[in-house]
């Protein structure tokens, strides 16, 4: 009975959050600045899709992320989050393709490379996964920031929880620790192209939707 009540409460909270975002999406179309309206629409649609995904409404989430593909500024977020849905569905090959495309579009956001590293690890491509994690740490700003993006509880404190990989938090922390030893090499390999740029441009969806998260395992959900 308690589990049923909690499920209903989560569903109600999800409906309220989704309804609010749908209203905000409609309002954003009427703002004065077209560029600002587009940015707002991308973020709001991403958040709506993330809420659906973390509540297990995969079809609704996919519809929102596919719509995002129509926005030039939303393609990286759409591909990242569609990659997450592919992981949820067990299609790692599709996830890898989506993550690689997203990383090519957004060369700053280390969270995409964290997802890529997890997918590579799941595919048994350990060397490639280690390289992706090392590069991700460089872009994200260090191990603790990377742990936050993945919603992993670090040694120094708690973070939000997202969804979904088959690795435990302890396994992910071990991967991040291993990657941190490779960061100097990753810095040298990235050259000057990304140097000095803001390391993180999005936050994990789990930070906002932790109360509707279905599992304790994590992925990085890109909002913009």
Secondary structure, DSSP 8 states (H G I E B T S, - for coil): -HHHHHHHHHHHHHHHHHHHHHHHHHHHTT-S-HHHHHHHHHHHHHHHHHHHHHTT-HHHHHHHHHHHTTSGGGHHHHHHHHHHHHHHTT-HHHHHHHHHHHHHH-SS-HHHHHHHHHHHHHTT-HHHHHHHHHHHHHHHTSHHHHHHHHT---SS---------SS-HHHHHHHHHHHHTTHHHHHHHHTTSSTTS-S-----THHHHGGG--SS--------
